[in-house]
Amino acid sequence: MADADARTQGWPRLMALAQAGDSEAYNQLLKAMVPAIRAFARQKIRDEVLLEDVVQEALLAIHRVRHTYDPQRPILPWVAAITSARAIDALRQRGRRPEVQDEDALFRHATDSDVMESLNDELSGYLGTLPPRQREMVESVHLREQSLAQTAAASHLSVSAVKSLLHRAMLNLRKYGRGNDEKS
């Protein structure tokens, strides 16, 4: 996890500079994000061509919504959510989940799986700071992309209760993110 922390630690600062118009910082940030985006996308997509399309779509989406990112919040969950949404969109457009047809492709991606393991550890670290119900809501709504109504029904809560838990979770993640920044 320390390895992923070191890799992503400067991303919020680079994004803040990019939001202020620093194109060099923005290019540096996007290049640094590519391995993480590819690793997140690989969790859902096995077809190499589609995978690269999703990486590009995720980068475009990040570009379009970069103004919405709050540099005081953890950036990795934000990138993971954007990438997951682009991967799901690509699979929906294709109509089914593709299978890996190139056996060699399975062996070429040891570094992607290493990156993914490291990023999953970091994401789990962030989520692990949350109380169980808050974590459950974040995972359902933001990572599994379930609607508020679906999450409420599955957890036997009202939509208002789900919203409240999500709000508290985001506040807690902000506190955790700031606490880690102060330790650095």
C-alpha positions as CSV (number, residue, x, y, z in Angstrom):
1,M,0.0,0.0,0.0
2,A,2.9,2.4,0.7
3,D,4.0,1.9,-2.9
4,A,0.6,3.0,-4.3
5,D,0.5,5.9,-1.8
6,A,3.8,7.1,-3.1
7,R,2.6,6.8,-6.7
8,T,-0.7,8.7,-6.1
9,Q,0.4,11.1,-3.3
10,G,1.2,14.0,-5.7
11,W,-1.9,13.6,-7.8
12,P,-4.2,16.0,-5.9
13,R,-1.5,18.7,-6.1
14,L,-1.0,18.1,-9.8
15,M,-4.8,18.3,-10.3
16,A,-5.0,21.5,-8.4
17,L,-2.3,23.0,-10.6
18,A,-4.1,21.7,-13.7
19,Q,-7.3,23.2,-12.5
20,A,-5.4,26.5,-12.2
21,G,-4.3,26.2,-15.9
22,D,-0.8,24.5,-15.5
23,S,-0.7,22.3,-18.7
24,E,2.6,20.8,-17.8
25,A,1.3,19.5,-14.4
26,Y,-1.9,18.3,-16.2
27,N,0.1,16.3,-18.8
28,Q,2.3,14.9,-16.0
29,L,-0.9,13.9,-14.0
30,L,-2.6,12.2,-17.0
31,K,0.6,10.2,-17.8
32,A,0.9,9.1,-14.2
33,M,-2.8,8.0,-14.1
34,V,-2.7,5.8,-17.2
35,P,-1.4,2.6,-15.4
36,A,-4.0,3.0,-12.6
37,I,-6.8,3.6,-15.2
38,R,-5.7,0.6,-17.2
39,A,-5.5,-1.6,-14.1
40,F,-9.0,-0.5,-13.0
41,A,-10.4,-1.1,-16.5
42,R,-8.8,-4.5,-16.7
43,Q,-11.0,-5.6,-13.8
44,K,-14.0,-5.4,-16.1
45,I,-12.5,-5.7,-19.7
46,R,-10.3,-8.4,-21.1
47,D,-10.3,-7.5,-24.8
48,E,-7.1,-5.5,-25.4
49,V,-8.6,-3.1,-28.1
50,L,-11.6,-2.4,-26.0
51,L,-9.4,-1.9,-22.9
52,E,-7.3,0.8,-24.6
53,D,-10.5,2.5,-25.8
54,V,-11.8,2.5,-22.2
55,V,-8.5,4.0,-21.0
56,Q,-8.8,6.8,-23.6
57,E,-12.5,7.3,-22.7
58,A,-11.6,7.5,-19.0
59,L,-8.9,10.1,-19.7
60,L,-11.4,12.1,-21.8
61,A,-13.9,11.9,-19.0
62,I,-11.4,13.0,-16.5
63,H,-10.6,15.9,-18.8
64,R,-14.2,16.9,-19.1
65,V,-14.9,16.7,-15.3
66,R,-11.6,17.8,-13.9
67,H,-13.1,21.0,-12.6
68,T,-15.4,19.0,-10.3
69,Y,-12.5,17.3,-8.4
70,D,-11.8,18.6,-4.9
71,P,-8.0,18.4,-4.3
72,Q,-8.7,18.0,-0.5
73,R,-10.4,14.6,-1.2
74,P,-8.7,11.3,-2.1
75,I,-8.2,11.2,-5.9
76,L,-8.0,7.4,-6.4
77,P,-11.7,6.6,-5.6
78,W,-12.6,9.5,-8.0
79,V,-10.4,8.0,-10.8
80,A,-11.7,4.5,-10.1
81,A,-15.4,5.6,-10.3
82,I,-14.8,7.4,-13.6
83,T,-13.0,4.4,-15.1
84,S,-15.5,1.9,-13.9
85,A,-18.3,4.0,-15.5
86,R,-16.5,4.1,-18.8
87,A,-15.8,0.4,-18.7
88,I,-19.5,-0.4,-18.0
89,D,-20.6,2.0,-20.8
90,A,-18.2,0.2,-23.2
91,L,-19.5,-3.2,-22.3
92,R,-23.1,-2.1,-22.6
93,Q,-22.4,-0.7,-26.1
94,R,-20.8,-3.9,-27.1
95,G,-23.7,-5.9,-25.7
96,R,-21.9,-8.5,-23.8
97,R,-18.8,-9.1,-21.7
98,P,-15.9,-10.0,-24.0
99,E,-13.6,-13.0,-23.4
100,V,-9.8,-13.1,-23.6
101,Q,-8.9,-14.9,-26.8
102,D,-5.2,-14.3,-26.8
103,E,-3.6,-16.5,-24.1
104,D,-0.4,-14.5,-24.4
105,A,-2.3,-11.4,-23.3
106,L,-2.9,-13.0,-19.9
107,F,0.8,-13.3,-19.3
108,R,1.8,-9.8,-20.5
109,H,0.0,-8.0,-17.8
110,A,1.8,-9.0,-14.6
111,T,2.6,-5.3,-14.0
112,D,-1.0,-4.3,-14.5
113,S,-2.0,-6.8,-11.8
114,D,0.7,-5.6,-9.5
115,V,-0.5,-2.0,-10.0
116,M,-4.1,-3.1,-9.5
117,E,-3.2,-5.0,-6.3
118,S,-1.4,-2.0,-5.0
119,L,-4.2,0.4,-5.9
120,N,-6.8,-1.9,-4.4
121,D,-4.8,-1.9,-1.2
122,E,-4.8,1.9,-1.2
123,L,-8.5,2.1,-2.0
124,S,-9.2,-0.5,0.7
125,G,-7.2,1.6,3.1
126,Y,-9.4,4.6,2.5
127,L,-12.6,2.6,2.7
128,G,-11.3,0.7,5.7
129,T,-11.4,4.0,7.7
130,L,-15.1,4.1,7.4
131,P,-17.7,2.4,9.7
132,P,-19.1,-0.7,8.1
133,R,-22.5,0.7,7.0
134,Q,-20.9,3.8,5.5
135,R,-18.4,1.6,3.6
136,E,-21.2,-0.6,2.4
137,M,-23.0,2.4,1.0
138,V,-19.9,3.8,-0.8
139,E,-19.1,0.4,-2.3
140,S,-22.7,-0.1,-3.5
141,V,-23.3,3.4,-5.0
142,H,-19.9,4.5,-6.1
143,L,-18.0,1.3,-6.9
144,R,-20.8,-1.1,-8.0
145,E,-22.7,1.9,-9.4
146,Q,-26.1,0.8,-8.0
147,S,-28.8,3.5,-7.7
148,L,-29.7,4.9,-4.4
149,A,-33.0,3.0,-4.6
150,Q,-31.3,-0.3,-5.4
151,T,-28.9,0.3,-2.5
152,A,-31.7,1.2,-0.1
153,A,-33.7,-1.9,-1.1
154,A,-30.7,-4.2,-0.8
155,S,-29.7,-2.9,2.7
156,H,-33.3,-2.5,4.0
157,L,-32.9,1.2,4.5
158,S,-34.7,4.3,3.1
159,V,-33.2,6.3,0.3
160,S,-32.8,9.1,2.8
161,A,-30.8,6.9,5.1
162,V,-28.6,5.8,2.3
163,K,-28.0,9.5,1.3
164,S,-27.2,10.3,4.9
165,L,-24.7,7.4,5.2
166,L,-23.0,8.4,2.0
167,H,-22.8,12.0,3.1
168,R,-21.2,11.0,6.4
169,A,-18.8,8.6,4.5
170,M,-17.6,11.4,2.3
171,L,-17.0,13.7,5.3
172,N,-15.0,10.9,6.9
173,L,-13.0,10.3,3.7
174,R,-12.2,14.0,3.5
175,K,-11.0,13.9,7.1
176,Y,-8.9,10.8,6.4
177,G,-7.4,12.4,3.3
178,R,-6.5,15.6,5.1
179,G,-5.0,13.6,8.0
180,N,-2.7,11.7,5.6
181,D,-1.7,15.0,3.9
182,E,-0.6,16.4,7.2
183,K,1.5,13.3,7.9
184,S,3.3,13.6,4.6
